[in-house]
Each structure stands twice: as structure tokens, then as C-alpha cells.
């Protein structure tokens, strides 16, 4: 029997959605190997306010051996600076290929969600850009296809990456609920 390769996937999310993220990782544990800040493999600790330093540490400790980044979209994910930094680090090109990039609404979001700006900048019209954005997967096979497409995009669509925006310095106001968590 042919065994499909499990890609190492970095999961970016808003801490407020921790329980939903844990359920996603558990539900799809047969599809990918999770690399996350705060899920299963311990928390990321960094006592710096320097965005470049933090981004480098995220890349070294979490993204280094991952090939795809999934941004799990909850109600206020779009407003979080760490999510922006993780996406920026995922898209960086240089000594290694960038990570493939996928946005997925958490189950409670249904079909409505607000992508973080840096993710939105990479979607293009009708998912024609570097990244892709989906509602919650219906099956392991569907998620596996999405991850494989993102993995292939690292070479086939990398010319479509938009990553020049300045990094968020502060969390912004949550536009869905009108609050900042």
C-alpha cells in the first residue's frame, strides 16, 4: 500500500483559539506533522520586543524544518502581530525555499473569516496568488491535497509572493468583535 508523505506543517493561530487549534491538530494528526507555538511540543519563549529577532527565532525554532504554514483563522486572528510575523517569516526566501501558505477557517467560523492582511496580500483573485484560503476541511484527503498544493507552490508559484509590507508592531483592533484580545 502506498503511504503518502506527511509534511511538516507550521500552524499559526491566535492564542484565544487554542482549544479549537488543538482539536484541528488532533483531528488531522494522520495528515501532517505539526510544528506549532503552544501545541503539543511546548511553548515558544522569547523575551524580546525586536520583531526581526523574534522572527528569526520563530524561523530557527519552529519553521526551520517545516515546508508548509497553515494559518488557522478564528474571529480575531487577523489582528495579531505574532500571526503577521509568522506569515512573514514563512514567506521569506533566501537560503531555503519559502513555506507554502494556506489559510483555513476554524470550524466555528463556518464560511466567514477575515484573513490577516499579509495572507490576504498573497491570495490573489479567486485563490490565484501564492497562498490559498479554505473553509474547514471535510476530510483528511481534502486537507492532504491542500497541503501538497502549498508544498508544490514553493517552487511553482513563489514568484507570486508579496511580503514587503512592514511588520505589525502592535496587535490591531479585532474587526469582527470590535475588541482586542
Backbone as a printed PyTorch tensor [residue, N CA C, xyz], in Angstrom:
tensor([[[  0.8380,  -1.1890,   0.0000],
         [  0.0000,   0.0000,   0.0000],
         [  0.8780,   1.2460,   0.0000]],

        [[  0.5440,   2.2220,  -0.8470],
         [  1.3040,   3.4640,  -0.9500],
         [  1.0130,   4.3550,   0.2510]],

        [[  2.0640,   4.7940,   0.9360],
         [  1.9040,   5.6770,   2.0840],
         [  2.2920,   7.0920,   1.6750]],

        [[  1.3540,   8.0240,   1.7710],
         [  1.6320,   9.4060,   1.4120],
         [  2.5160,  10.0430,   2.4670]],

        [[  3.4170,  10.8990,   1.9980],
         [  4.3390,  11.5610,   2.9030],
         [  3.6030,  12.5730,   3.7760]],

        [[  3.9350,  12.5500,   5.0560],
         [  3.3800,  13.5350,   5.9810],
         [  4.3260,  14.7330,   6.0050]],

        [[  3.8410,  15.8740,   5.5500],
         [  4.6320,  17.1050,   5.5310],
         [  4.6910,  17.6950,   6.9380]],

        [[  5.7990,  18.3460,   7.2260],
         [  5.9240,  19.0960,   8.4790],
         [  5.2740,  20.4570,   8.2550]],

        [[  4.2490,  20.7390,   9.0480],
         [  3.4170,  21.9220,   8.8560],
         [  3.4780,  22.8100,  10.0910]],

        [[  3.8310,  24.0710,   9.8760],
         [  3.7930,  25.0510,  10.9560],
         [  2.3820,  25.6060,  11.0460]],

        [[  1.8270,  25.6430,  12.2500],
         [  0.4730,  26.1370,  12.4840],
         [  0.5650,  27.5130,  13.1490]],

        [[  0.0090,  28.5130,  12.5020],
         [ -0.0530,  29.8740,  13.0370],
         [ -1.4980,  30.1490,  13.4400]],

        [[ -1.7010,  30.7620,  14.6080],
         [ -3.0590,  30.9690,  15.1040],
         [ -3.0470,  31.9830,  16.2350]],

        [[ -4.2240,  32.4480,  16.6140],
         [ -4.4030,  33.3470,  17.7510],
         [ -4.6160,  32.4880,  19.0010]],

        [[ -3.8860,  32.7960,  20.0460],
         [ -3.9300,  32.0080,  21.2850],
         [ -5.3580,  31.8420,  21.8370]],

        [[ -6.2230,  32.7980,  21.5670],
         [ -7.6160,  32.7120,  22.0250],
         [ -8.2980,  31.4450,  21.4730]],

        [[ -7.8170,  30.9410,  20.3460],
         [ -8.4200,  29.7770,  19.6970],
         [ -7.7090,  28.4670,  20.0390]],

        [[ -6.9580,  28.4500,  21.1290],
         [ -6.1280,  27.2950,  21.4730],
         [ -6.8950,  25.9720,  21.4630]],

        [[ -8.0660,  25.9280,  22.0640],
         [ -8.8270,  24.6770,  22.1170],
         [ -9.2240,  24.2020,  20.7190]],

        [[ -9.6550,  25.1290,  19.8720],
         [-10.0450,  24.7730,  18.5040],
         [ -8.8320,  24.3200,  17.6920]],

        [[ -7.7040,  24.9510,  17.9240],
         [ -6.4620,  24.5640,  17.2390],
         [ -6.0460,  23.1650,  17.6830]],

        [[ -6.1160,  22.9010,  18.9790],
         [ -5.7830,  21.5640,  19.4830],
         [ -6.6660,  20.4950,  18.8380]],

        [[ -7.9690,  20.7940,  18.6900],
         [ -8.8880,  19.8470,  18.0470],
         [ -8.5060,  19.6290,  16.5780]],

        [[ -8.1550,  20.7060,  15.8650],
         [ -7.7410,  20.5830,  14.4680],
         [ -6.5060,  19.6930,  14.3580]],

        [[ -5.5070,  19.9550,  15.1720],
         [ -4.2690,  19.1700,  15.1360],
         [ -4.5680,  17.7040,  15.4550]],

        [[ -5.3960,  17.4570,  16.4450],
         [ -5.7470,  16.0860,  16.8170],
         [ -6.5480,  15.3950,  15.7100]],

        [[ -7.5150,  16.1030,  15.1550],
         [ -8.3800,  15.5310,  14.1190],
         [ -7.6030,  15.1390,  12.8630]],

        [[ -6.5610,  15.9090,  12.5450],
         [ -5.8220,  15.6700,  11.3050],
         [ -4.3900,  15.1970,  11.5510]],

        [[ -4.1570,  14.5570,  12.6840],
         [ -2.8040,  14.1160,  13.0460],
         [ -2.2370,  13.0690,  12.0890]],

        [[ -3.0960,  12.3910,  11.3350],
         [ -2.6110,  11.4100,  10.3560],
         [ -2.1800,  12.0560,   9.0400]],

        [[ -2.4550,  13.3580,   8.8850],
         [ -2.1920,  14.0440,   7.6220],
         [ -0.8480,  14.7640,   7.6240]],

        [[ -0.4700,  15.3550,   8.7550],
         [  0.7460,  16.1630,   8.7950],
         [  1.4180,  16.0610,  10.1600]],

        [[  2.6520,  16.5120,  10.2150],
         [  3.4090,  16.5900,  11.4660],
         [  3.3650,  18.0480,  11.9050]],

        [[  2.7040,  18.3400,  13.0400],
         [  2.5420,  19.7450,  13.4470],
         [  3.8060,  20.3480,  14.0490]],

        [[  4.0690,  21.5690,  13.6570],
         [  5.1130,  22.4090,  14.2410],
         [  4.3880,  23.6680,  14.6790]],

        [[  4.2690,  23.8720,  15.9620],
         [  3.4640,  24.9880,  16.4390],
         [  4.1020,  25.6640,  17.6270]],

        [[  3.5810,  26.8320,  17.9370],
         [  3.9280,  27.5330,  19.1610],
         [  2.7760,  27.2720,  20.1130]],

        [[  2.9910,  26.4280,  21.1040],
         [  1.9800,  26.2110,  22.1210],
         [  1.0950,  24.9940,  21.9370]],

        [[  1.3060,  24.1650,  20.9190],
         [  0.5060,  22.9490,  20.7470],
         [  1.4420,  21.7590,  20.7810]],

        [[  1.1820,  20.8490,  21.6780],
         [  1.8670,  19.5620,  21.7940],
         [  3.3540,  19.6370,  22.1280]],

        [[  4.1390,  20.4180,  21.3770],
         [  5.5850,  20.3440,  21.5490],
         [  6.1590,  21.4620,  22.4130]],

        [[  5.3460,  22.1060,  23.2200],
         [  5.8580,  23.1110,  24.1380],
         [  5.7310,  24.5130,  23.5910]],

        [[  5.8070,  25.4660,  24.4880],
         [  5.6520,  26.8660,  24.1180],
         [  6.9360,  27.4440,  23.5600]],

        [[  6.7720,  28.4950,  22.7940],
         [  7.8800,  29.2770,  22.2620],
         [  8.1450,  30.3860,  23.2610]],

        [[  9.3530,  30.4870,  23.7360],
         [  9.7010,  31.5300,  24.6900],
         [ 10.7370,  32.4540,  24.0810]],

        [[ 10.4220,  33.7480,  24.0930],
         [ 11.3340,  34.7430,  23.5530],
         [ 11.0680,  36.0520,  24.2770]],

        [[ 12.0430,  36.5330,  25.0190],
         [ 11.8720,  37.7370,  25.8240],
         [ 12.4070,  38.9700,  25.1050]],

        [[ 12.0080,  39.1790,  23.8880],
         [ 12.4810,  40.3200,  23.1170],
         [ 11.3070,  41.0730,  22.5270]],

        [[ 11.4790,  42.3620,  22.3160],
         [ 10.4900,  43.1820,  21.6270],
         [ 10.9300,  43.4890,  20.1940]],

        [[ 12.0930,  42.9710,  19.7900],
         [ 12.6410,  43.2200,  18.4660],
         [ 12.0060,  42.2680,  17.4540]],

        [[ 11.1740,  42.7820,  16.5380],
         [ 10.4740,  41.9150,  15.5850],
         [ 11.4140,  41.0670,  14.7330]],

        [[ 12.5200,  41.6220,  14.2790],
         [ 13.4530,  40.8560,  13.4450],
         [ 14.0430,  39.6840,  14.2270]],

        [[ 14.4010,  39.9320,  15.4770],
         [ 14.9570,  38.8750,  16.3230],
         [ 13.9070,  37.7860,  16.5700]],

        [[ 12.6990,  38.2030,  16.9170],
         [ 11.6250,  37.2430,  17.1740],
         [ 11.3390,  36.4210,  15.9240]],

        [[ 11.2910,  37.0940,  14.7590],
         [ 11.0370,  36.3860,  13.5100],
         [ 12.1370,  35.3590,  13.2330]],

        [[ 13.3790,  35.7450,  13.4750],
         [ 14.4870,  34.8150,  13.2660],
         [ 14.3690,  33.6140,  14.2000]],

        [[ 14.0150,  33.8590,  15.4690],
         [ 13.8590,  32.7730,  16.4430],
         [ 12.7010,  31.8450,  16.0480]],

        [[ 11.5980,  32.4130,  15.5880],
         [ 10.4760,  31.5880,  15.1260],
         [ 10.9420,  30.7130,  13.9690]],

        [[ 11.6780,  31.3160,  13.0360],
         [ 12.1650,  30.5610,  11.8720],
         [ 13.1190,  29.4520,  12.3130]],

        [[ 14.0220,  29.7650,  13.2410],
         [ 15.0040,  28.7760,  13.7090],
         [ 14.3450,  27.6490,  14.5000]],

        [[ 13.4460,  28.0020,  15.4050],
         [ 12.8910,  27.0020,  16.3120],
         [ 11.6670,  26.2760,  15.7780]],

        [[ 10.8960,  26.9140,  14.9240],
         [  9.6200,  26.3170,  14.5160],
         [  9.4910,  26.0910,  13.0170]],

        [[  9.9380,  27.0570,  12.2320],
         [  9.7430,  26.9530,  10.7880],
         [ 10.8730,  26.2240,  10.0770]],

        [[ 12.0210,  26.1490,  10.7100],
         [ 13.2270,  25.6660,  10.0470],
         [ 13.0300,  24.3800,   9.2630]],

        [[ 12.3900,  23.4010,   9.8350],
         [ 12.2350,  22.1460,   9.1060],
         [ 10.7970,  21.9000,   8.6380]],

        [[  9.9650,  22.9450,   8.6670],
         [  8.6220,  22.8090,   8.1100],
         [  8.6460,  23.2890,   6.6610]],

        [[  7.6740,  22.8340,   5.8830],
         [  7.6240,  23.2180,   4.4730],
         [  6.3230,  23.9270,   4.0980]],

        [[  5.3350,  23.8530,   4.9730],
         [  4.0420,  24.4830,   4.7310],
         [  3.6070,  25.1650,   6.0160]],

        [[  2.9890,  26.3390,   5.8890],
         [  2.3990,  27.0350,   7.0300],
         [  0.8950,  27.1060,   6.8320]],

        [[  0.1550,  26.6650,   7.8520],
         [ -1.2970,  26.8100,   7.8620],
         [ -1.6400,  27.8740,   8.8910]],

        [[ -2.3650,  28.8990,   8.4540],
         [ -2.8740,  29.9190,   9.3610],
         [ -4.3170,  29.5360,   9.6550]],

        [[ -4.5920,  29.1810,  10.9090],
         [ -5.9490,  28.8180,  11.3080],
         [ -6.6800,  30.1000,  11.6870]],

        [[ -7.7480,  30.3940,  10.9590],
         [ -8.4480,  31.6700,  11.0730],
         [ -9.5990,  31.5620,  12.0510]],

        [[ -9.4850,  32.3130,  13.1320],
         [-10.5640,  32.4860,  14.0940],
         [-11.0820,  33.9060,  13.9930]],

        [[-11.9100,  34.3040,  14.9280],
         [-12.5690,  35.6060,  14.8340],
         [-11.6080,  36.7930,  14.9000]],

        [[-10.4830,  36.6580,  15.5730],
         [ -9.5720,  37.8060,  15.7040],
         [ -8.1480,  37.5160,  15.2330]],

        [[ -7.9470,  36.4270,  14.5190],
         [ -6.6140,  36.0650,  14.0430],
         [ -6.0100,  37.1800,  13.2010]],

        [[ -6.8390,  37.8550,  12.4120],
         [ -6.3740,  38.9120,  11.5180],
         [ -5.6940,  40.0720,  12.2520]],

        [[ -5.9400,  40.2140,  13.5400],
         [ -5.4620,  41.3780,  14.2860],
         [ -4.1930,  41.1150,  15.1010]],

        [[ -3.6060,  39.9530,  14.9890],
         [ -2.4980,  39.5550,  15.8590],
         [ -1.1390,  39.7470,  15.1890]],

        [[ -0.2710,  40.4790,  15.8560],
         [  1.0500,  40.7600,  15.2790],
         [  1.9040,  39.5050,  15.1590]],

        [[  1.8180,  38.5890,  16.1110],
         [  2.6310,  37.3730,  16.0070],
         [  2.2210,  36.5340,  14.7920]],

        [[  0.9470,  36.5080,  14.4650],
         [  0.4970,  35.8020,  13.2720],
         [  1.1150,  36.4640,  12.0390]],

        [[  1.0880,  37.7920,  11.9980],
         [  1.7180,  38.5190,  10.8890],
         [  3.1980,  38.1700,  10.7870]],

        [[  3.8850,  38.1420,  11.9060],
         [  5.3210,  37.8460,  11.9120],
         [  5.5790,  36.4180,  11.4460]],

        [[  4.7370,  35.4870,  11.8730],
         [  4.9060,  34.0850,  11.4660],
         [  4.6780,  33.9240,   9.9610]],

        [[  3.6870,  34.6410,   9.4210],
         [  3.4540,  34.5830,   7.9800],
         [  4.6380,  35.1900,   7.2380]],

        [[  5.1160,  36.3350,   7.7100],
         [  6.2620,  36.9790,   7.0570],
         [  7.4720,  36.0520,   7.0570]],

        [[  7.7560,  35.4420,   8.1940],
         [  8.8920,  34.5130,   8.2820],
         [  8.6780,  33.3140,   7.3560]],

        [[  7.4430,  32.8390,   7.2400],
         [  7.1370,  31.7010,   6.3740],
         [  7.4010,  32.0120,   4.9030]],

        [[  7.1610,  33.2520,   4.5190],
         [  7.2870,  33.6520,   3.1200],
         [  8.6950,  34.0780,   2.7240]],

        [[  9.5760,  34.2020,   3.6940],
         [ 10.9290,  34.6630,   3.3820],
         [ 11.6560,  33.6680,   2.4940]],

        [[ 12.3150,  34.2270,   1.5040],
         [ 13.1250,  33.4240,   0.5970],
         [ 14.5820,  33.7660,   0.8620]],

        [[ 15.4310,  32.8640,   0.5740],
         [ 16.8480,  33.0860,   0.8140],
         [ 17.5800,  31.7800,   0.6790]],

        [[ 18.1960,  31.3380,   1.7850],
         [ 18.9440,  30.0910,   1.7580],
         [ 18.0270,  28.8780,   1.6050]],

        [[ 16.7630,  29.0420,   1.9680],
         [ 15.7980,  27.9480,   1.8210],
         [ 14.5980,  28.4530,   1.0240]],

        [[ 13.7980,  27.5330,   0.5490],
         [ 12.5550,  27.9030,  -0.1170],
         [ 11.5870,  28.4570,   0.9210]],

        [[ 10.6540,  29.3070,   0.4950],
         [  9.6230,  29.7530,   1.4330],
         [  8.7190,  28.5870,   1.7880]],

        [[  7.9490,  28.7220,   2.8450],
         [  6.9280,  27.7330,   3.1520],
         [  5.7320,  27.9620,   2.2330]],

        [[  5.0610,  26.8760,   1.8550],
         [  3.7690,  27.0280,   1.2210],
         [  2.8280,  27.6460,   2.2510]],

        [[  1.7950,  28.3460,   1.8160],
         [  0.9470,  29.0890,   2.7460],
         [ -0.5310,  28.8160,   2.4760]],

        [[ -1.2390,  28.4170,   3.5450],
         [ -2.6690,  28.1200,   3.4800],
         [ -3.3600,  28.8250,   4.6500]],

        [[ -4.4900,  29.4410,   4.3800],
         [ -5.3750,  29.9400,   5.4310],
         [ -6.5840,  29.0250,   5.4920]],

        [[ -6.9700,  28.6200,   6.6900],
         [ -8.1350,  27.7490,   6.8660],
         [ -8.9830,  28.3050,   8.0050]],

        [[-10.2750,  28.5140,   7.7310],
         [-11.1850,  28.9260,   8.7970],
         [-11.3140,  27.8030,   9.8150]],

        [[-11.2270,  28.1590,  11.0830],
         [-11.5510,  27.1840,  12.1130],
         [-13.0260,  26.8200,  11.9810]],

        [[-13.3870,  25.6510,  12.4640],
         [-14.7400,  25.1180,  12.2700],
         [-15.8100,  26.1110,  12.7270]],

        [[-15.6290,  26.7770,  13.8540],
         [-16.6590,  27.6850,  14.3710],
         [-16.8630,  28.9180,  13.4940]],

        [[-15.9310,  29.2020,  12.5820],
         [-16.0470,  30.3630,  11.7040],
         [-16.9550,  30.0820,  10.5050]],

        [[-17.2120,  28.8040,  10.2310],
         [-18.0320,  28.4760,   9.0610],
         [-17.3570,  28.9800,   7.7940]],

        [[-18.1120,  29.6660,   6.9450],
         [-17.5760,  30.1710,   5.6840],
         [-17.1170,  31.6120,   5.7770]],

        [[-17.3180,  32.2450,   6.9320],
         [-16.9090,  33.6440,   7.0640],
         [-15.6660,  33.7320,   7.9240]],

        [[-14.7190,  34.4550,   7.4450],
         [-13.4820,  34.6720,   8.1850],
         [-12.7690,  35.8720,   7.5950]],

        [[-11.8460,  36.4190,   8.3470],
         [-11.0810,  37.5550,   7.8720],
         [ -9.6080,  37.1750,   7.9120]],

        [[ -9.0140,  37.0650,   6.7450],
         [ -7.6010,  36.6910,   6.6570],
         [ -6.7270,  37.8190,   7.1600]],

        [[ -5.6240,  37.4950,   7.8500],
         [ -4.6440,  38.5310,   8.1800],
         [ -4.1670,  39.1960,   6.8820]],

        [[ -3.8300,  40.4710,   6.9410],
         [ -3.5120,  41.2370,   5.7370],
         [ -2.4090,  40.5960,   4.8970]],

        [[ -1.3410,  40.1150,   5.5390],
         [ -0.2260,  39.5320,   4.7810],
         [ -0.6670,  38.2560,   4.0420]],

        [[ -1.5450,  37.4800,   4.6410],
         [ -2.1170,  36.3260,   3.9480],
         [ -2.9920,  36.8010,   2.7990]],

        [[ -3.8670,  37.7710,   3.0510],
         [ -4.7560,  38.3030,   2.0160],
         [ -3.9510,  38.8410,   0.8310]],

        [[ -2.8240,  39.4820,   1.0990],
         [ -1.9720,  40.0220,   0.0340],
         [ -1.4400,  38.9350,  -0.8840]],

        [[ -1.4160,  37.6980,  -0.4150],
         [ -0.8540,  36.5860,  -1.1800],
         [ -1.9080,  35.6460,  -1.7640]],

        [[ -3.1820,  36.0010,  -1.6320],
         [ -4.2410,  35.1360,  -2.1460],
         [ -4.5280,  35.3610,  -3.6230]],

        [[ -4.5060,  36.5910,  -4.0700],
         [ -4.8930,  36.8770,  -5.4430],
         [ -6.3990,  36.6950,  -5.6120]],

        [[ -6.9060,  37.0550,  -6.7690],
         [ -8.3320,  36.9030,  -7.0560],
         [ -8.6620,  35.4150,  -7.1990]],

        [[ -9.6830,  34.9850,  -6.5050],
         [-10.1400,  33.5860,  -6.5850],
         [ -9.0220,  32.5770,  -6.3230]],

        [[ -8.2240,  32.8250,  -5.2970],
         [ -7.1260,  31.9190,  -4.9340],
         [ -6.1180,  31.7340,  -6.0800]],

        [[ -5.8070,  32.7980,  -6.7990],
         [ -4.8640,  32.6980,  -7.9160],
         [ -3.4600,  33.1670,  -7.5560]],

        [[ -3.2300,  33.5510,  -6.3050],
         [ -1.9150,  34.0200,  -5.8820],
         [ -1.0630,  32.8910,  -5.3270]],

        [[ -0.0990,  33.2420,  -4.5160],
         [  0.8000,  32.2500,  -3.9350],
         [  0.0760,  31.3640,  -2.9270]],

        [[ -0.7200,  31.9900,  -2.0680],
         [ -1.3900,  31.2790,  -0.9720],
         [ -2.7930,  30.8370,  -1.3830]],

        [[ -3.3910,  30.0140,  -0.5370],
         [ -4.7650,  29.5630,  -0.7310],
         [ -5.5240,  29.7410,   0.5880]],

        [[ -6.8520,  29.9410,   0.4830],
         [ -7.7030,  30.1490,   1.6560],
         [ -8.9280,  29.2470,   1.5180]],

        [[ -9.2020,  28.4830,   2.5550],
         [-10.2780,  27.4960,   2.5240],
         [-11.1210,  27.5540,   3.7980]],

        [[-12.3330,  26.9750,   3.7140],
         [-13.1110,  26.7170,   4.9170],
         [-12.5770,  25.4060,   5.5060]],

        [[-13.0490,  25.0520,   6.6720],
         [-12.5700,  23.8630,   7.3830],
         [-12.6510,  22.6310,   6.4770]],

        [[-11.6030,  21.7960,   6.4350],
         [-11.6160,  20.6280,   5.5450],
         [-12.6960,  19.6130,   5.9130]],

        [[-13.2530,  18.9960,   4.8780],
         [-14.2900,  17.9780,   5.0760],
         [-13.6980,  16.6060,   5.3170]],

        [[-12.4230,  16.4220,   4.9370],
         [-11.8140,  15.0980,   5.0830],
         [-10.2950,  15.2310,   5.1540]],

        [[ -9.6520,  14.1530,   5.5890],
         [ -8.1970,  14.1010,   5.6000],
         [ -7.6510,  14.2250,   4.1840]],

        [[ -8.3100,  13.5890,   3.2360],
         [ -7.8470,  13.6250,   1.8420],
         [ -7.8710,  15.0550,   1.3040]],

        [[ -8.9150,  15.7880,   1.6260],
         [ -9.0140,  17.1760,   1.1640],
         [ -7.8710,  18.0100,   1.7370]],

        [[ -7.6390,  17.9070,   3.0370],
         [ -6.5390,  18.6490,   3.6530],
         [ -5.1950,  18.2210,   3.0720]],

        [[ -5.0190,  16.9480,   2.8470],
         [ -3.7720,  16.4460,   2.2590],
         [ -3.5220,  17.0800,   0.8850]],

        [[ -4.5750,  17.2130,   0.0790],
         [ -4.4420,  17.8580,  -1.2480],
         [ -4.0360,  19.3180,  -1.0950]],

        [[ -4.6430,  20.0090,  -0.1400],
         [ -4.3080,  21.4130,   0.0850],
         [ -2.8440,  21.5670,   0.4850]],

        [[ -2.4020,  20.7140,   1.3960],
         [ -1.0130,  20.7820,   1.8650],
         [ -0.0480,  20.4770,   0.7230]],

        [[ -0.3700,  19.4830,  -0.0700],
         [  0.5130,  19.1330,  -1.1850],
         [  0.5690,  20.2600,  -2.2200]],

        [[ -0.5670,  20.9000,  -2.4890],
         [ -0.5830,  22.0470,  -3.3980],
         [  0.3070,  23.1720,  -2.8590]],

        [[  0.2060,  23.4570,  -1.5700],
         [  1.0300,  24.5010,  -0.9550],
         [  2.5140,  24.1250,  -1.0100]],

        [[  2.8050,  22.8570,  -0.8070],
         [  4.1900,  22.3790,  -0.8810],
         [  4.7480,  22.6150,  -2.2940]],

        [[  3.9720,  22.2790,  -3.2970],
         [  4.4020,  22.4770,  -4.6890],
         [  4.5300,  23.9590,  -5.0410]],

        [[  3.7070,  24.8060,  -4.4270],
         [  3.7370,  26.2510,  -4.6990],
         [  5.0820,  26.8770,  -4.3450]],

        [[  5.8210,  26.2550,  -3.4530],
         [  7.1270,  26.7840,  -3.0370],
         [  8.0420,  27.0020,  -4.2360]],

        [[  7.8770,  26.2060,  -5.2680],
         [  8.6580,  26.3850,  -6.4900],
         [  7.7950,  26.8980,  -7.6430]],

        [[  6.5770,  26.3870,  -7.7760],
         [  5.7550,  26.7350,  -8.9460],
         [  5.1200,  28.1230,  -8.8810]],

        [[  4.8670,  28.6490,  -7.6590],
         [  4.2000,  29.9550,  -7.5410],
         [  4.9960,  30.9660,  -6.7220]],

        [[  6.2270,  30.6760,  -6.3840],
         [  6.9520,  31.5740,  -5.4740],
         [  7.1510,  32.9660,  -6.0490]],

        [[  7.0890,  33.1040,  -7.3710],
         [  7.1980,  34.4320,  -7.9810],
         [  5.9860,  35.3100,  -7.6570]],

        [[  4.9280,  34.7320,  -7.0880],
         [  3.7160,  35.4770,  -6.7370],
         [  3.7130,  35.9680,  -5.2860]],

        [[  4.7870,  35.7110,  -4.5450],
         [  4.8440,  36.1100,  -3.1310],
         [  4.9090,  37.6290,  -3.0000]],

        [[  4.0600,  38.1500,  -2.1110],
         [  4.0710,  39.5700,  -1.7250],
         [  4.3760,  39.6070,  -0.2300]],

        [[  5.5650,  40.0940,   0.1080],
         [  5.9830,  40.0400,   1.5100],
         [  6.7480,  41.2980,   1.9210]],

        [[  6.4960,  42.4030,   1.2370],
         [  7.2780,  43.6080,   1.5070],
         [  6.6270,  44.5570,   2.5050]],

        [[  5.3810,  44.2930,   2.9030],
         [  4.7220,  45.1640,   3.8830],
         [  5.5070,  45.2000,   5.1830]],

        [[  5.4590,  46.3450,   5.8410],
         [  6.0760,  46.4760,   7.1540],
         [  5.3830,  45.5320,   8.1300]],

        [[  6.1510,  44.9940,   9.0530],
         [  5.5920,  44.0980,  10.0700],
         [  4.7060,  44.8840,  11.0340]],

        [[  3.6630,  44.2400,  11.5230],
         [  2.8240,  44.8540,  12.5480],
         [  3.6610,  45.0630,  13.8070]],

        [[  3.5820,  46.2390,  14.3860],
         [  4.3070,  46.4970,  15.6280],
         [  3.4460,  46.2190,  16.8500]],

        [[  2.1390,  46.3290,  16.6800],
         [  1.1950,  46.1160,  17.7770],
         [  0.0200,  45.3010,  17.2530]],

        [[ -0.6760,  44.6360,  18.1610],
         [ -1.9200,  43.9890,  17.7740],
         [ -2.8970,  45.0850,  17.3610]],

        [[ -3.7040,  44.8080,  16.3610],
         [ -4.7030,  45.7960,  15.9370],
         [ -6.0550,  45.4290,  16.5590]],

        [[ -7.0060,  46.2930,  16.3700],
         [ -8.3430,  46.0570,  16.8830],
         [ -8.9820,  44.9130,  16.1210]],

        [[ -9.6140,  44.0190,  16.8440],
         [-10.3220,  42.9030,  16.2200],
         [-11.5350,  43.4680,  15.5030]],

        [[-11.5710,  43.3310,  14.1940],
         [-12.6450,  43.9380,  13.3870],
         [-13.9290,  43.1170,  13.4120]],

        [[-13.8560,  41.8870,  13.8820],
         [-15.0420,  41.0480,  13.9240],
         [-15.8710,  41.3600,  15.1670]],

        [[-15.2200,  41.4070,  16.2970],
         [-15.9350,  41.6570,  17.5530],
         [-15.7220,  43.0710,  18.0860]],

        [[-14.8350,  43.8400,  17.4440],
         [-14.5700,  45.1790,  17.9110],
         [-13.7700,  45.2340,  19.1860]],

        [[-13.0340,  44.1430,  19.4950],
         [-12.2240,  44.1130,  20.7090],
         [-10.8190,  43.6330,  20.3510]],

        [[ -9.8900,  43.9440,  21.2130],
         [ -8.5320,  43.4410,  21.0680],
         [ -8.2940,  42.4520,  22.1980]],

        [[ -7.9330,  41.2320,  21.8540],
         [ -7.6690,  40.1930,  22.8670],
         [ -6.2260,  40.2380,  23.2760]]])
